[in-house]
């Protein structure tokens, strides 16, 4: 059984992480260390965190749907390339030195900032001009590689791809992003659970916070729009790039 203090820490941390994850990404950089802080072993913390992420993304999907911003249909078209990339990324992470991979992606994140700082004129369907379909699949395959290799913060490059390559605005992009992350997380969580690396009580308590944070962020983000999402995302990109440069 968890103490009330531990439960309170997990719920509060999950609430903040769920909000950040839904509007941008990178909330796992808060929740994984938090799980370790309350006594979960590092490997199990990585698996247990997926419980909170899964509940957060499902709650956010519901919130976006209620606000009239569905993302599941668009996400389904991208899942095959993303899932294949994720599997290969997990394999590749064992072949490439971590410090080289992290710093390389840190540079890519900083180079991607102009994508999110621009403000393209949307078409009537809520999109702007994106990349050709074949090139988009390459982009999402690459995001899958990142997710398989690093995982934490995957929502940030994914959202950048949905905006820059997919031509979506930030609100619709977030709706699609949480649907894709939900699928990726469900697959990963099943694997962690299979090998016994999930502390379910800790994960479900954390999920109380992440679910509420994700749902709230989706409703607020859909209503307030890009003037809220854009600064949160820019901050998250800078934080992720710094984290990748400095390492774990």
Backbone as CSV, one residue per row, in Angstrom:
resi,resn,N_x,N_y,N_z,CA_x,CA_y,CA_z,C_x,C_y,C_z
1,UNK,0.832,-1.204,0.000,0.000,0.000,0.000,0.871,1.261,0.000
2,UNK,0.416,2.245,-0.714,1.128,3.513,-0.751,0.682,4.394,0.404
3,UNK,1.605,5.181,0.933,1.223,6.171,1.931,0.464,7.294,1.258
4,UNK,-0.292,8.046,2.030,-1.029,9.180,1.469,-0.080,10.211,0.876
5,UNK,1.078,10.380,1.513,2.057,11.340,1.001,2.578,10.912,-0.371
6,UNK,2.917,9.622,-0.503,3.410,9.121,-1.785,2.345,9.231,-2.860
7,UNK,1.115,8.861,-2.498,0.014,8.947,-3.456,-0.203,10.389,-3.901
8,UNK,-0.124,11.311,-2.950,-0.308,12.718,-3.278,0.777,13.233,-4.215
9,UNK,2.010,12.803,-3.977,3.121,13.215,-4.843,2.902,12.700,-6.262
10,UNK,2.486,11.443,-6.382,2.291,10.853,-7.707,1.130,11.507,-8.453
11,UNK,0.044,11.778,-7.740,-1.109,12.410,-8.394,-0.760,13.822,-8.843
12,UNK,-0.091,14.583,-7.972,0.268,15.959,-8.323,1.254,15.990,-9.487
13,UNK,2.282,15.129,-9.428,3.238,15.072,-10.524,2.588,14.608,-11.812
14,UNK,1.678,13.639,-11.694,0.978,13.151,-12.875,0.091,14.212,-13.497
15,UNK,-0.552,15.019,-12.668,-1.412,16.090,-13.165,-0.623,17.066,-14.033
16,UNK,0.547,17.492,-13.547,1.386,18.418,-14.305,1.916,17.756,-15.569
17,UNK,2.395,16.520,-15.434,2.957,15.818,-16.593,1.900,15.564,-17.658
18,UNK,0.682,15.189,-17.237,-0.389,14.934,-18.192,-0.763,16.182,-18.965
19,UNK,-0.758,17.319,-18.297,-1.066,18.585,-18.955,0.007,18.929,-19.985
20,UNK,1.278,18.805,-19.580,2.393,19.125,-20.475,2.435,18.150,-21.648
21,UNK,2.261,16.860,-21.354,2.304,15.848,-22.413,1.257,16.096,-23.485
22,UNK,0.081,16.523,-23.077,-1.007,16.696,-24.033,-0.790,17.919,-24.912
23,UNK,-0.308,19.002,-24.337,-0.100,20.226,-25.116,1.206,20.208,-25.904
24,UNK,2.189,19.447,-25.434,3.483,19.422,-26.121,4.083,18.025,-26.041
25,UNK,4.700,17.695,-24.922,5.357,16.416,-24.728,6.477,16.573,-23.722
26,UNK,7.062,15.463,-23.298,8.184,15.509,-22.377,7.818,15.340,-20.923
27,UNK,6.538,15.076,-20.619,6.129,14.916,-19.226,6.784,13.736,-18.534
28,UNK,7.218,12.735,-19.312,7.867,11.568,-18.717,9.206,11.917,-18.082
29,UNK,9.811,13.026,-18.497,11.047,13.455,-17.855,10.794,13.881,-16.408
30,UNK,9.537,14.134,-16.075,9.157,14.437,-14.702,8.706,13.180,-13.966
31,UNK,7.852,12.381,-14.595,7.222,11.270,-13.886,8.141,10.073,-13.660
32,UNK,9.047,9.782,-14.600,9.955,8.650,-14.381,10.870,8.902,-13.179
33,UNK,11.550,10.067,-13.088,12.331,10.333,-11.873,11.468,10.358,-10.614
34,UNK,10.222,10.805,-10.746,9.330,10.845,-9.589,9.028,9.434,-9.086
35,UNK,8.798,8.513,-9.999,8.561,7.120,-9.611,9.791,6.530,-8.924
36,UNK,10.962,6.845,-9.442,12.195,6.360,-8.818,12.347,6.954,-7.421
37,UNK,11.971,8.223,-7.286,12.063,8.913,-5.997,11.218,8.239,-4.924
38,UNK,10.055,7.701,-5.311,9.169,7.073,-4.322,9.434,5.578,-4.180
39,UNK,10.531,5.093,-4.760,10.950,3.737,-4.478,10.787,2.706,-5.580
40,UNK,10.374,3.112,-6.774,10.238,2.164,-7.878,11.603,2.027,-8.561
41,UNK,12.100,0.799,-8.778,13.385,0.617,-9.461,13.366,1.253,-10.845
42,UNK,14.504,1.747,-11.332,14.538,2.476,-12.613,13.897,1.741,-13.785
43,UNK,14.230,0.463,-13.979,13.648,-0.263,-15.109,12.139,-0.370,-14.964
44,UNK,11.679,-0.672,-13.765,10.238,-0.766,-13.528,9.572,0.609,-13.621
45,UNK,10.303,1.668,-13.276,9.741,3.018,-13.392,9.440,3.345,-14.835
46,UNK,10.318,2.913,-15.739,10.114,3.139,-17.167,8.855,2.427,-17.643
47,UNK,8.613,1.223,-17.148,7.404,0.499,-17.517,6.170,1.034,-16.823
48,UNK,6.283,1.319,-15.524,5.145,1.804,-14.744,4.646,3.139,-15.267
49,UNK,5.548,3.969,-15.734,5.176,5.276,-16.278,4.208,5.150,-17.448
50,UNK,4.306,4.043,-18.205,3.441,3.859,-19.376,1.970,3.740,-18.983
51,UNK,1.691,3.287,-17.750,0.300,3.217,-17.293,-0.297,4.620,-17.271
52,UNK,0.449,5.561,-16.697,-0.019,6.942,-16.651,-0.133,7.566,-18.023
53,UNK,0.848,7.289,-18.897,0.815,7.858,-20.249,-0.385,7.324,-21.018
54,UNK,-0.665,6.029,-20.889,-1.789,5.439,-21.619,-3.116,6.058,-21.179
55,UNK,-3.320,6.165,-19.875,-4.566,6.755,-19.372,-4.660,8.220,-19.773
56,UNK,-3.544,8.923,-19.732,-3.524,10.346,-20.118,-3.922,10.529,-21.571
57,UNK,-3.376,9.690,-22.458,-3.678,9.855,-23.879,-5.129,9.486,-24.191
58,UNK,-5.637,8.455,-23.540,-7.042,8.082,-23.752,-7.965,9.193,-23.262
59,UNK,-7.651,9.758,-22.088,-8.463,10.855,-21.557,-8.392,12.075,-22.466
60,UNK,-7.191,12.362,-22.987,-7.031,13.510,-23.885,-7.793,13.292,-25.187
61,UNK,-7.773,12.068,-25.711,-8.533,11.764,-26.917,-10.018,12.058,-26.705
62,UNK,-10.520,11.671,-25.535,-11.923,11.928,-25.211,-12.198,13.421,-25.136
63,UNK,-11.289,14.165,-24.507,-11.469,15.605,-24.394,-11.479,16.298,-25.743
64,UNK,-10.539,15.934,-26.617,-10.501,16.526,-27.956,-11.762,16.173,-28.741
65,UNK,-12.226,14.939,-28.585,-13.443,14.524,-29.286,-14.636,15.353,-28.826
66,UNK,-14.742,15.589,-27.536,-15.848,16.388,-27.003,-15.792,17.822,-27.489
67,UNK,-14.587,18.299,-27.811,-14.430,19.664,-28.312,-14.532,19.723,-29.837
68,UNK,-14.859,18.588,-30.451,-15.012,18.570,-31.904,-13.715,18.545,-32.669
69,UNK,-12.639,18.002,-32.045,-11.335,17.923,-32.706,-10.855,16.464,-32.673
70,UNK,-11.481,15.579,-33.428,-11.071,14.171,-33.416,-9.746,13.968,-34.141
71,UNK,-8.978,12.977,-33.701,-7.692,12.733,-34.346,-7.440,11.288,-34.709
72,UNK,-8.337,10.379,-34.315,-8.087,8.952,-34.493,-7.995,8.555,-35.961
73,UNK,-8.890,9.064,-36.794,-8.897,8.679,-38.204,-7.591,9.018,-38.900
74,UNK,-7.088,10.233,-38.688,-5.821,10.654,-39.283,-4.681,9.812,-38.725
75,UNK,-4.736,9.520,-37.418,-3.658,8.772,-36.769,-3.533,7.362,-37.322
76,UNK,-4.657,6.731,-37.639,-4.621,5.355,-38.122,-3.827,5.224,-39.419
77,UNK,-3.820,6.275,-40.235,-3.082,6.232,-41.492,-1.567,6.245,-41.257
78,UNK,-1.150,6.751,-40.114,0.272,6.913,-39.842,0.860,5.799,-38.986
79,UNK,-0.004,5.001,-38.348,0.468,4.023,-37.374,1.392,2.959,-37.952
80,UNK,1.100,2.379,-39.116,2.000,1.320,-39.605,3.451,1.764,-39.712
81,UNK,3.699,2.899,-40.360,5.076,3.381,-40.505,5.695,3.703,-39.148
82,UNK,4.893,4.285,-38.253,5.407,4.673,-36.940,5.752,3.453,-36.100
83,UNK,4.900,2.422,-36.138,5.141,1.220,-35.346,6.362,0.453,-35.841
84,UNK,6.525,0.363,-37.158,7.711,-0.301,-37.700,8.977,0.466,-37.303
85,UNK,8.920,1.791,-37.424,10.062,2.599,-37.018,10.383,2.439,-35.545
86,UNK,9.352,2.332,-34.711,9.552,2.178,-33.276,10.287,0.881,-32.954
87,UNK,9.880,-0.194,-33.625,10.541,-1.482,-33.389,12.006,-1.424,-33.797
88,UNK,12.271,-0.847,-34.972,13.648,-0.747,-35.445,14.471,0.206,-34.571
89,UNK,13.815,1.262,-34.059,14.521,2.191,-33.182,14.968,1.526,-31.900
90,UNK,14.117,0.657,-31.346,14.478,-0.064,-30.133,15.687,-0.965,-30.392
91,UNK,15.725,-1.574,-31.576,16.873,-2.410,-31.932,18.107,-1.545,-32.166
92,UNK,17.939,-0.442,-32.889,19.066,0.413,-33.211,19.691,1.072,-31.999
93,UNK,18.890,1.285,-30.962,19.414,1.931,-29.761,20.514,1.107,-29.120
94,UNK,20.524,-0.194,-29.396,21.574,-1.040,-28.842,22.828,-1.030,-29.700
95,UNK,22.764,-0.415,-30.878,23.886,-0.421,-31.808,24.601,0.927,-31.889
96,UNK,23.899,2.012,-31.522,24.460,3.364,-31.635,24.732,3.901,-30.229
97,UNK,25.910,4.485,-30.004,26.187,5.060,-28.680,25.120,6.076,-28.274
98,UNK,24.643,5.962,-27.044,23.555,6.820,-26.571,23.895,8.306,-26.691
99,UNK,25.130,8.680,-26.325,25.462,10.102,-26.317,25.436,10.684,-27.724
100,UNK,25.869,9.892,-28.729,25.829,10.365,-30.113,24.393,10.558,-30.575
101,UNK,23.544,9.573,-30.295,22.152,9.640,-30.740,21.420,10.802,-30.074
102,UNK,21.620,10.979,-28.784,20.919,12.031,-28.050,21.324,13.421,-28.555
103,UNK,22.600,13.631,-28.736,23.052,14.957,-29.180,22.598,15.250,-30.604
104,UNK,22.594,14.230,-31.446,22.119,14.408,-32.813,20.662,14.838,-32.814
105,UNK,19.851,14.191,-32.003,18.445,14.564,-31.973,18.230,15.907,-31.296
106,UNK,19.119,16.271,-30.376,19.031,17.602,-29.789,19.198,18.686,-30.831
107,UNK,20.147,18.486,-31.752,20.355,19.438,-32.848,19.117,19.489,-33.743
108,UNK,18.539,18.321,-34.038,17.350,18.268,-34.887,16.190,19.031,-34.246
109,UNK,16.037,18.905,-32.932,14.954,19.614,-32.247,15.117,21.127,-32.372
110,UNK,16.330,21.609,-32.208,16.564,23.048,-32.321,16.339,23.534,-33.751
111,UNK,16.737,22.711,-34.723,16.517,23.081,-36.117,15.032,23.097,-36.465
112,UNK,14.236,22.340,-35.712,12.800,22.255,-35.987,12.017,23.428,-35.413
113,UNK,12.641,24.228,-34.570,11.921,25.348,-33.957,11.240,26.269,-34.972
114,UNK,11.881,26.614,-36.103,11.198,27.485,-37.067,9.871,26.917,-37.563
115,UNK,9.741,25.593,-37.600,8.483,24.982,-38.046,7.349,25.407,-37.137
116,UNK,7.597,25.380,-35.841,6.529,25.637,-34.887,6.330,27.131,-34.662
117,UNK,7.359,27.932,-34.964,7.230,29.377,-34.772,6.519,30.051,-35.944
118,UNK,6.502,29.381,-37.097,5.778,29.953,-38.229,4.286,29.784,-37.997
119,UNK,3.497,30.512,-38.719,2.046,30.449,-38.535,1.376,30.352,-39.901
120,UNK,1.365,29.155,-40.533,0.814,29.019,-41.875,-0.678,29.271,-41.907
121,UNK,-1.166,29.748,-43.049,-2.595,29.967,-43.218,-3.287,28.629,-43.458
122,UNK,-4.219,28.233,-42.592,-4.870,26.944,-42.764,-5.889,26.964,-43.880
123,UNK,-6.125,25.750,-44.456,-7.196,25.592,-45.420,-8.495,25.381,-44.660
124,UNK,-9.578,25.212,-45.392,-10.892,25.075,-44.757,-11.004,23.813,-43.911
125,UNK,-10.169,22.795,-44.184,-10.238,21.563,-43.406,-9.293,21.580,-42.211
126,UNK,-8.724,22.750,-41.895,-7.858,22.878,-40.728,-6.410,22.515,-40.976
127,UNK,-6.025,22.278,-42.226,-4.649,21.948,-42.540,-4.028,23.031,-43.397
128,UNK,-2.704,23.022,-43.468,-1.976,23.851,-44.413,-1.247,22.901,-45.363
129,UNK,-0.457,23.432,-46.250,0.203,22.573,-47.226,1.264,21.723,-46.547
130,UNK,1.141,20.401,-46.612,2.097,19.501,-45.995,2.987,18.835,-47.021
131,UNK,3.765,17.859,-46.584,4.645,17.113,-47.465,3.833,16.109,-48.285
132,UNK,4.365,15.641,-49.414,3.711,14.554,-50.153,3.547,13.320,-49.267
133,UNK,2.545,12.483,-49.581,2.202,11.351,-48.717,3.391,10.420,-48.485
134,UNK,4.153,10.112,-49.540,5.292,9.214,-49.382,6.344,9.769,-48.452
135,UNK,6.624,11.066,-48.576,7.612,11.701,-47.712,7.116,11.763,-46.268
136,UNK,5.809,11.954,-46.089,5.258,11.957,-44.737,5.498,10.624,-44.052
137,UNK,5.326,9.517,-44.779,5.554,8.201,-44.184,7.001,8.055,-43.724
138,UNK,7.933,8.606,-44.507,9.340,8.573,-44.106,9.545,9.350,-42.810
139,UNK,8.896,10.507,-42.716,9.018,11.336,-41.515,8.483,10.594,-40.296
140,UNK,7.300,9.999,-40.415,6.706,9.327,-39.258,7.446,8.032,-38.916
141,UNK,8.022,7.394,-39.923,8.899,6.250,-39.670,10.090,6.698,-38.821
142,UNK,10.651,7.864,-39.155,11.786,8.401,-38.405,11.399,8.743,-36.972
143,UNK,10.188,9.272,-36.792,9.709,9.565,-35.437,9.575,8.269,-34.656
144,UNK,9.115,7.211,-35.330,9.039,5.911,-34.681,10.403,5.425,-34.228
145,UNK,11.420,5.664,-35.052,12.783,5.307,-34.666,13.181,5.997,-33.358
146,UNK,12.862,7.300,-33.293,13.172,8.048,-32.070,12.417,7.470,-30.879
147,UNK,11.124,7.215,-31.070,10.317,6.699,-29.973,10.814,5.356,-29.485
148,UNK,11.222,4.484,-30.418,11.726,3.187,-30.014,13.060,3.281,-29.298
149,UNK,13.885,4.239,-29.696,15.213,4.357,-29.120,15.219,5.101,-27.790
150,UNK,14.422,6.159,-27.676,14.467,7.013,-26.490,13.138,7.032,-25.742
151,UNK,12.026,7.113,-26.422,10.651,7.110,-25.899,10.269,8.416,-25.228
152,UNK,10.956,8.753,-24.123,10.568,9.943,-23.381,10.666,11.180,-24.272
153,UNK,9.598,11.964,-24.302,9.581,13.167,-25.117,9.194,12.940,-26.558
154,UNK,8.750,11.720,-26.903,8.434,11.421,-28.305,7.309,12.290,-28.842
155,UNK,6.436,12.781,-27.962,5.328,13.623,-28.417,5.791,14.918,-29.061
156,UNK,6.970,15.402,-28.691,7.450,16.672,-29.224,7.829,16.561,-30.699
157,UNK,8.755,15.651,-31.081,9.035,15.525,-32.516,7.821,15.051,-33.305
158,UNK,6.948,14.266,-32.681,5.750,13.811,-33.372,4.838,14.987,-33.704
159,UNK,4.645,15.885,-32.746,3.808,17.055,-32.997,4.440,17.965,-34.047
160,UNK,5.766,18.109,-33.988,6.460,18.909,-35.001,6.239,18.322,-36.389
161,UNK,6.278,16.992,-36.488,6.065,16.342,-37.779,4.643,16.543,-38.265
162,UNK,3.678,16.446,-37.381,2.278,16.609,-37.766,2.004,18.029,-38.252
163,UNK,2.708,18.998,-37.672,2.537,20.392,-38.091,3.337,20.677,-39.357
164,UNK,4.630,20.299,-39.349,5.495,20.635,-40.464,5.299,19.763,-41.685
165,UNK,5.198,18.449,-41.483,5.054,17.518,-42.602,3.591,17.251,-42.941
166,UNK,2.757,17.151,-41.902,1.354,16.828,-42.131,0.484,18.020,-42.460
167,UNK,0.979,19.232,-42.165,0.220,20.435,-42.476,-0.932,20.707,-41.544
168,UNK,-0.936,20.097,-40.338,-2.014,20.334,-39.386,-1.715,21.570,-38.542
169,UNK,-2.759,22.183,-37.993,-2.509,23.227,-37.006,-2.185,22.563,-35.668
170,UNK,-1.776,23.346,-34.684,-1.318,22.771,-33.423,-2.427,22.064,-32.653
171,UNK,-3.641,22.560,-32.731,-4.739,21.931,-32.003,-5.062,20.560,-32.604
172,UNK,-5.271,20.523,-33.930,-5.547,19.241,-34.582,-4.339,18.313,-34.467
173,UNK,-3.143,18.860,-34.581,-1.944,18.053,-34.447,-1.856,17.375,-33.095
174,UNK,-2.221,18.091,-32.044,-2.211,17.498,-30.707,-3.220,16.370,-30.592
175,UNK,-4.377,16.539,-31.212,-5.400,15.501,-31.175,-4.906,14.222,-31.854
176,UNK,-4.248,14.373,-32.998,-3.692,13.205,-33.698,-2.535,12.615,-32.910
177,UNK,-1.715,13.491,-32.333,-0.544,13.036,-31.589,-0.928,12.112,-30.441
178,UNK,-1.921,12.506,-29.642,-2.262,11.687,-28.482,-2.819,10.331,-28.908
179,UNK,-3.486,10.274,-30.071,-3.998,8.993,-30.560,-2.846,8.066,-30.945
180,UNK,-1.830,8.608,-31.612,-0.673,7.797,-31.998,0.098,7.344,-30.765
181,UNK,0.327,8.262,-29.829,1.070,7.910,-28.620,0.320,6.866,-27.808
182,UNK,-1.006,6.915,-27.810,-1.793,5.901,-27.102,-1.502,4.519,-27.657
183,UNK,-1.459,4.402,-28.973,-1.191,3.105,-29.601,0.227,2.631,-29.297
184,UNK,1.211,3.524,-29.432,2.595,3.153,-29.148,2.766,2.736,-27.692
185,UNK,2.099,3.458,-26.799,2.224,3.175,-25.371,1.580,1.853,-25.005
186,UNK,0.442,1.546,-25.601,-0.240,0.282,-25.311,0.653,-0.899,-25.671
187,UNK,1.336,-0.816,-26.821,2.239,-1.890,-27.238,3.397,-2.019,-26.258
188,UNK,3.994,-0.884,-25.903,5.129,-0.906,-24.986,4.718,-1.398,-23.599
189,UNK,3.561,-0.949,-23.105,3.101,-1.351,-21.781,2.876,-2.859,-21.717
190,UNK,2.329,-3.425,-22.788,2.114,-4.878,-22.815,3.431,-5.627,-22.674
191,UNK,4.480,-5.106,-23.331,5.790,-5.752,-23.247,6.363,-5.642,-21.834
192,UNK,6.280,-4.458,-21.233,6.779,-4.279,-19.872,5.998,-5.152,-18.881
193,UNK,4.685,-5.224,-19.061,3.869,-6.041,-18.171,4.225,-7.524,-18.321
194,UNK,4.518,-7.943,-19.549,4.848,-9.341,-19.824,6.079,-9.791,-19.036
195,UNK,7.053,-8.889,-18.889,8.283,-9.246,-18.177,8.236,-8.820,-16.713
196,UNK,7.081,-8.351,-16.237,6.916,-8.018,-14.828,7.543,-6.719,-14.398
197,UNK,7.681,-5.762,-15.319,8.323,-4.481,-14.992,7.313,-3.353,-14.833
198,UNK,6.147,-3.660,-14.260,5.132,-2.638,-14.004,4.668,-2.748,-12.551
199,UNK,4.771,-1.659,-11.812,4.205,-1.564,-10.471,2.799,-0.982,-10.623
200,UNK,1.818,-1.860,-10.632,0.474,-1.439,-11.027,-0.157,-0.437,-10.070
201,UNK,0.047,-0.593,-8.779,-0.552,0.350,-7.823,0.011,1.752,-8.051
202,UNK,1.327,1.852,-8.148,1.955,3.142,-8.401,1.484,3.718,-9.738
203,UNK,1.420,2.849,-10.744,1.025,3.312,-12.065,-0.402,3.827,-12.111
204,UNK,-1.308,3.146,-11.440,-2.713,3.561,-11.455,-2.929,4.838,-10.645
205,UNK,-2.189,4.985,-9.552,-2.285,6.239,-8.786,-1.735,7.390,-9.625
206,UNK,-0.600,7.170,-10.266,-0.044,8.186,-11.167,-1.051,8.532,-12.261
207,UNK,-1.753,7.512,-12.766,-2.712,7.709,-13.847,-3.894,8.581,-13.434
208,UNK,-4.215,8.615,-12.143,-5.271,9.527,-11.688,-4.906,10.965,-12.028
209,UNK,-3.635,11.297,-11.813,-3.175,12.646,-12.124,-3.002,12.883,-13.604
210,UNK,-2.356,11.939,-14.310,-2.113,12.147,-15.729,-3.412,12.184,-16.530
211,UNK,-4.374,11.348,-16.121,-5.659,11.346,-16.822,-6.372,12.679,-16.686
212,UNK,-6.396,13.207,-15.467,-7.041,14.494,-15.243,-6.294,15.611,-15.964
213,UNK,-4.955,15.559,-15.905,-4.156,16.577,-16.588,-4.341,16.528,-18.090
214,UNK,-4.376,15.321,-18.659,-4.558,15.173,-20.098,-5.925,15.633,-20.558
215,UNK,-6.946,15.267,-19.800,-8.313,15.659,-20.172,-8.472,17.174,-20.097
216,UNK,-7.971,17.772,-19.021,-8.074,19.224,-18.851,-7.328,19.958,-19.951
217,UNK,-6.114,19.488,-20.266,-5.305,20.144,-21.298,-5.972,20.061,-22.661
218,UNK,-6.607,18.923,-22.960,-7.257,18.781,-24.270,-8.432,19.742,-24.402
219,UNK,-9.222,19.887,-23.337,-10.369,20.797,-23.404,-9.910,22.247,-23.480
220,UNK,-8.933,22.606,-22.631,-8.434,23.981,-22.618,-7.694,24.288,-23.915
221,UNK,-6.846,23.352,-24.375,-6.082,23.576,-25.589,-6.971,23.752,-26.805
222,UNK,-8.038,22.956,-26.885,-8.949,23.058,-28.026,-9.686,24.394,-28.025
223,UNK,-9.980,24.925,-26.852,-10.731,26.181,-26.763,-9.832,27.407,-26.918
224,UNK,-8.682,27.386,-26.263,-7.790,28.555,-26.307,-6.977,28.559,-27.603
225,UNK,-6.592,27.366,-28.076,-5.921,27.259,-29.351,-4.423,27.478,-29.293
226,UNK,-3.871,27.916,-30.426,-2.425,27.969,-30.599,-1.739,28.992,-29.696
227,UNK,-2.443,29.997,-29.245,-1.774,30.997,-28.408,-1.390,30.416,-27.048
228,UNK,-2.007,29.292,-26.652,-1.580,28.572,-25.456,-0.585,27.480,-25.816
229,UNK,-0.861,26.720,-26.861,-0.046,25.554,-27.195,1.338,25.957,-27.669
230,UNK,1.427,27.010,-28.482,2.710,27.379,-29.086,3.790,27.677,-28.042
231,UNK,3.552,28.544,-27.038,4.624,28.800,-26.070,4.970,27.581,-25.228
232,UNK,3.964,26.744,-24.890,4.251,25.528,-24.133,5.138,24.603,-24.957
233,UNK,4.858,24.485,-26.240,5.636,23.608,-27.100,7.060,24.120,-27.290
234,UNK,7.225,25.413,-27.485,8.568,25.977,-27.635,9.396,25.703,-26.379
235,UNK,8.798,25.894,-25.212,9.493,25.604,-23.952,9.869,24.127,-23.875
236,UNK,8.944,23.245,-24.270,9.202,21.808,-24.211,10.318,21.405,-25.168
237,UNK,10.356,22.013,-26.354,11.417,21.708,-27.320,12.781,22.096,-26.752
238,UNK,12.864,23.289,-26.194,14.130,23.738,-25.626,14.557,22.845,-24.464
239,UNK,13.592,22.452,-23.618,13.904,21.585,-22.486,14.369,20.213,-22.966
240,UNK,13.696,19.672,-24.001,14.084,18.371,-24.532,15.476,18.432,-25.156
241,UNK,15.755,19.464,-25.945,17.076,19.595,-26.562,18.170,19.670,-25.501
242,UNK,17.926,20.436,-24.432,18.896,20.552,-23.354,19.106,19.203,-22.684
243,UNK,18.015,18.495,-22.477,18.097,17.174,-21.836,18.911,16.203,-22.705
244,UNK,18.700,16.245,-24.007,19.425,15.346,-24.903,20.915,15.679,-24.939
245,UNK,21.241,16.975,-24.897,22.646,17.372,-24.891,23.349,16.934,-23.614
246,UNK,22.660,17.076,-22.486,23.278,16.791,-21.186,23.263,15.317,-20.850
247,UNK,22.359,14.554,-21.507,22.269,13.122,-21.205,21.362,12.889,-20.017
248,UNK,21.241,11.607,-19.574,20.360,11.248,-18.470,20.732,11.959,-17.187
